[in-house]
Amino acid sequence: MNNRGVGTQYEMLAGRYLEEQGFKVLEKNFRSRDGEIDIVGRDGEFLVFVEVKYRATEQKGMPEEAVGAAKQRKICRTADYYRFIHRYPEDEPVRYDVIGISGGEEISIRWYKDAFSHVYRW
């Protein structure tokens, strides 16, 4: 299976996991010219943008560590566009979460709520 197929598989797993926790998935794989957001949903009052990262082993670090500053900027720009086209008000409570999935046969899922703050364009 290619990387995109593997990514899709684990994004689906993350979506099911989130729904089991009471999270409402609104959209998956939202794309804009600035980037992609794996999962958009609702968790209580928050509109949540979720980045899913997977690694078969943790030899090169935890998968969630791959969401660095550049990736955070892309996610925030894409989230701003999502909010604009869906006409969410500027004061809508927003959160940026990360799901880290690791393991082969023994899967470990970690959900980091409010993993990073909004990164402004300037």
Backbone as CSV, one residue per row, in Angstrom:
resi,resn,N_x,N_y,N_z,CA_x,CA_y,CA_z,C_x,C_y,C_z
1,MET,0.847,-1.180,0.000,0.000,0.000,0.000,0.895,1.246,0.000
2,ASN,0.529,2.260,-0.804,1.335,3.480,-0.860,1.089,4.350,0.378
3,ASN,1.900,5.401,0.530,1.808,6.264,1.714,0.439,6.901,1.865
4,ARG,-0.157,7.331,0.743,-1.479,7.967,0.813,-2.525,6.973,1.307
5,GLY,-2.432,5.742,0.820,-3.362,4.703,1.262,-3.212,4.392,2.738
6,VAL,-1.972,4.337,3.196,-1.708,4.096,4.617,-2.264,5.254,5.437
7,GLY,-2.009,6.481,4.976,-2.510,7.660,5.682,-4.021,7.654,5.783
8,THR,-4.692,7.329,4.692,-6.160,7.279,4.677,-6.672,6.241,5.664
9,GLN,-6.026,5.099,5.695,-6.422,4.026,6.613,-6.372,4.508,8.065
10,TYR,-5.294,5.180,8.431,-5.155,5.628,9.818,-5.997,6.865,10.119
11,GLU,-6.287,7.681,9.133,-7.220,8.796,9.334,-8.620,8.255,9.610
12,MET,-9.006,7.173,8.920,-10.310,6.546,9.178,-10.351,5.978,10.600
13,LEU,-9.265,5.333,11.023,-9.168,4.801,12.379,-9.294,5.927,13.402
14,ALA,-8.605,7.033,13.153,-8.666,8.189,14.056,-10.082,8.753,14.119
15,GLY,-10.752,8.840,12.961,-12.124,9.335,12.932,-13.057,8.472,13.773
16,ARG,-12.928,7.152,13.648,-13.754,6.237,14.460,-13.445,6.405,15.949
17,TYR,-12.160,6.513,16.258,-11.760,6.710,17.650,-12.389,7.989,18.223
18,LEU,-12.292,9.078,17.471,-12.852,10.350,17.940,-14.361,10.245,18.154
19,GLU,-15.050,9.608,17.213,-16.506,9.458,17.347,-16.863,8.636,18.582
20,GLU,-16.067,7.626,18.891,-16.295,6.828,20.103,-16.139,7.672,21.361
21,GLN,-15.370,8.747,21.268,-15.157,9.653,22.400,-16.196,10.775,22.451
22,GLY,-17.182,10.748,21.558,-18.228,11.761,21.544,-17.972,12.924,20.600
23,PHE,-16.922,12.867,19.832,-16.552,13.890,18.861,-17.439,13.732,17.628
24,LYS,-17.916,14.838,17.076,-18.725,14.775,15.860,-17.866,15.164,14.656
25,VAL,-17.629,14.216,13.756,-16.845,14.487,12.554,-17.746,15.212,11.547
26,LEU,-17.298,16.378,11.086,-18.031,17.152,10.086,-17.504,16.899,8.676
27,GLU,-16.191,16.721,8.576,-15.570,16.576,7.255,-14.201,15.927,7.405
28,LYS,-13.826,15.170,6.381,-12.497,14.558,6.349,-11.767,15.037,5.112
29,ASN,-10.463,15.185,5.252,-9.581,15.568,4.142,-10.022,16.839,3.427
30,PHE,-10.260,17.888,4.205,-10.592,19.184,3.616,-9.326,19.771,3.001
31,ARG,-9.429,20.148,1.732,-8.256,20.681,1.017,-8.493,22.106,0.543
32,SER,-7.408,22.864,0.579,-7.382,24.187,-0.038,-6.018,24.314,-0.699
33,ARG,-5.775,25.435,-1.343,-4.460,25.609,-1.977,-3.343,25.708,-0.938
34,ASP,-3.703,26.043,0.300,-2.701,26.162,1.361,-2.354,24.834,2.021
35,GLY,-3.233,23.844,1.904,-2.946,22.581,2.565,-4.178,21.732,2.747
36,GLU,-4.076,20.796,3.675,-5.156,19.851,3.953,-5.319,19.705,5.451
37,ILE,-6.555,19.504,5.865,-6.851,19.183,7.256,-7.479,17.798,7.245
38,ASP,-6.911,16.905,8.053,-7.349,15.522,8.033,-8.789,15.358,8.501
39,ILE,-9.142,15.978,9.629,-10.490,15.852,10.185,-10.929,17.208,10.722
40,VAL,-12.153,17.588,10.385,-12.782,18.780,10.960,-14.001,18.288,11.719
41,GLY,-14.186,18.787,12.927,-15.333,18.314,13.692,-15.698,19.231,14.830
42,ARG,-16.588,18.719,15.649,-17.081,19.431,16.829,-16.794,18.605,18.065
43,ASP,-16.291,19.278,19.076,-16.110,18.677,20.383,-16.638,19.686,21.383
44,GLY,-17.852,19.455,21.825,-18.508,20.428,22.693,-18.710,21.725,21.941
45,GLU,-18.259,22.825,22.518,-18.437,24.137,21.889,-17.406,24.422,20.803
46,PHE,-16.385,23.602,20.694,-15.257,23.889,19.813,-15.431,23.334,18.406
47,LEU,-15.064,24.160,17.427,-14.825,23.707,16.069,-13.373,23.241,16.088
48,VAL,-13.136,21.970,15.738,-11.814,21.382,15.934,-11.217,20.941,14.606
49,PHE,-9.950,21.290,14.417,-9.181,20.877,13.249,-8.133,19.885,13.744
50,VAL,-8.176,18.680,13.170,-7.350,17.581,13.671,-6.340,17.137,12.621
51,GLU,-5.085,17.047,13.033,-4.023,16.489,12.209,-3.732,15.079,12.729
52,VAL,-3.718,14.103,11.815,-3.456,12.713,12.178,-2.059,12.343,11.681
53,LYS,-1.241,11.787,12.569,0.099,11.340,12.199,0.274,9.893,12.632
54,TYR,0.886,9.093,11.736,1.111,7.677,11.992,2.574,7.317,11.756
55,ARG,3.091,6.444,12.599,4.407,5.827,12.390,4.318,4.387,12.860
56,ALA,4.863,3.491,12.059,4.845,2.069,12.410,5.686,1.801,13.650
57,THR,6.811,2.514,13.767,7.671,2.373,14.949,8.002,3.771,15.461
58,GLU,8.498,3.801,16.662,8.856,5.086,17.267,10.360,5.314,17.247
59,GLN,11.067,4.594,16.373,12.522,4.738,16.284,12.940,6.158,15.927
60,LYS,12.147,6.830,15.105,12.471,8.205,14.692,11.657,9.227,15.486
61,GLY,11.091,8.801,16.596,10.302,9.699,17.422,8.825,9.389,17.331
62,MET,8.076,10.058,18.152,6.622,9.884,18.185,6.013,10.554,16.960
63,PRO,4.947,9.984,16.405,4.358,10.575,15.200,3.870,12.012,15.399
64,GLU,3.342,12.300,16.565,2.821,13.642,16.819,3.913,14.707,16.823
65,GLU,5.159,14.301,17.021,6.277,15.249,16.990,6.522,15.799,15.587
66,ALA,5.931,15.166,14.576,6.104,15.610,13.187,5.239,16.825,12.847
67,VAL,4.429,17.285,13.788,3.594,18.468,13.548,4.357,19.681,14.066
68,GLY,5.329,20.108,13.267,6.176,21.234,13.636,5.559,22.574,13.263
69,ALA,6.342,23.607,13.395,5.873,24.981,13.171,5.357,25.198,11.744
70,ALA,6.057,24.690,10.749,5.619,24.885,9.355,4.282,24.193,9.114
71,LYS,4.120,22.979,9.641,2.860,22.255,9.470,1.741,22.969,10.211
72,GLN,2.027,23.487,11.376,1.018,24.227,12.139,0.541,25.454,11.369
73,ARG,1.472,26.178,10.726,1.084,27.350,9.925,0.157,26.938,8.783
74,LYS,0.485,25.849,8.102,-0.356,25.366,6.993,-1.749,24.988,7.483
75,ILE,-1.803,24.294,8.608,-3.097,23.891,9.165,-3.917,25.126,9.513
76,CYS,-3.306,26.112,10.139,-4.033,27.322,10.531,-4.532,28.100,9.324
77,ARG,-3.715,28.223,8.279,-4.161,28.920,7.062,-5.335,28.180,6.428
78,THR,-5.254,26.856,6.390,-6.328,26.061,5.811,-7.585,26.153,6.675
79,ALA,-7.411,26.157,7.981,-8.543,26.302,8.901,-9.207,27.670,8.734
80,ASP,-8.406,28.712,8.558,-8.969,30.048,8.325,-9.836,30.042,7.074
81,TYR,-9.361,29.406,6.031,-10.130,29.319,4.782,-11.409,28.511,4.998
82,TYR,-11.323,27.396,5.709,-12.504,26.576,6.015,-13.550,27.421,6.747
83,ARG,-13.110,28.153,7.757,-14.034,28.985,8.531,-14.645,30.077,7.655
84,PHE,-13.860,30.640,6.748,-14.346,31.687,5.849,-15.426,31.146,4.913
85,ILE,-15.149,30.037,4.227,-16.127,29.551,3.237,-17.381,28.962,3.895
86,HIS,-17.268,28.535,5.163,-18.433,28.012,5.877,-19.085,29.085,6.751
87,ARG,-18.576,30.306,6.654,-19.149,31.485,7.318,-19.262,31.358,8.833
88,TYR,-18.209,30.808,9.436,-18.162,30.783,10.892,-17.783,32.168,11.381
89,PRO,-18.377,32.625,12.470,-18.015,33.947,12.992,-16.591,33.952,13.536
90,GLU,-15.992,35.130,13.560,-14.607,35.267,14.018,-14.423,34.833,15.468
91,ASP,-15.492,34.936,16.278,-15.374,34.571,17.689,-15.746,33.109,17.960
92,GLU,-15.893,32.312,16.896,-16.180,30.879,17.052,-15.024,30.215,17.815
93,PRO,-15.325,29.487,18.897,-14.241,28.804,19.612,-13.609,27.720,18.731
94,VAL,-12.304,27.806,18.536,-11.570,26.902,17.652,-10.459,26.227,18.448
95,ARG,-10.211,24.982,18.079,-9.135,24.239,18.722,-8.377,23.437,17.664
96,TYR,-7.088,23.253,17.894,-6.232,22.475,16.995,-5.712,21.261,17.759
97,ASP,-6.127,20.071,17.309,-5.763,18.828,17.973,-4.846,17.998,17.083
98,VAL,-4.136,17.075,17.709,-3.292,16.132,16.985,-3.599,14.735,17.505
99,ILE,-3.744,13.803,16.578,-3.877,12.385,16.911,-2.577,11.715,16.479
100,GLY,-1.907,11.058,17.411,-0.706,10.293,17.109,-1.040,8.817,17.169
101,ILE,-0.736,8.096,16.096,-0.991,6.650,16.045,0.340,5.970,15.766
102,SER,0.646,4.966,16.581,1.887,4.230,16.349,1.653,2.745,16.571
103,GLY,2.556,1.964,15.990,2.510,0.522,16.165,2.110,-0.210,14.914
104,GLY,2.439,-1.467,14.875,2.054,-2.344,13.773,0.802,-3.105,14.156
105,GLU,1.004,-4.253,14.822,-0.136,-5.054,15.269,-0.754,-4.483,16.541
106,GLU,0.079,-3.940,17.413,-0.394,-3.294,18.639,-0.474,-1.795,18.391
107,ILE,-1.664,-1.298,18.125,-1.867,0.112,17.807,-2.040,0.929,19.088
108,SER,-1.382,2.070,19.127,-1.521,3.025,20.222,-2.039,4.337,19.635
109,ILE,-3.114,4.857,20.213,-3.698,6.119,19.748,-3.624,7.125,20.890
110,ARG,-3.074,8.305,20.580,-2.982,9.388,21.558,-3.662,10.629,20.972
111,TRP,-4.566,11.208,21.751,-5.309,12.392,21.314,-4.833,13.587,22.139
112,TYR,-4.221,14.549,21.458,-3.738,15.761,22.106,-4.707,16.896,21.794
113,LYS,-5.559,17.196,22.758,-6.492,18.307,22.595,-5.727,19.611,22.775
114,ASP,-6.080,20.603,21.958,-5.445,21.918,22.046,-3.920,21.776,21.951
115,ALA,-3.472,21.015,20.961,-2.055,20.687,20.788,-1.195,21.903,20.464
116,PHE,-1.791,22.878,19.789,-1.060,24.115,19.491,-2.050,25.245,19.321
117,SER,-1.536,26.456,19.454,-2.365,27.660,19.303,-2.398,28.091,17.850
118,HIS,-3.376,28.925,17.538,-3.480,29.446,16.169,-2.211,30.217,15.811
119,VAL,-1.686,29.928,14.638,-0.510,30.606,14.131,-0.996,31.601,13.083
120,TYR,-0.774,32.874,13.350,-1.248,33.906,12.430,-0.332,34.030,11.226
121,ARG,-0.858,34.549,10.144,-0.148,34.637,8.884,1.077,35.544,8.942
122,TRP,1.054,36.551,9.752,2.169,37.492,9.721,3.293,37.085,10.594
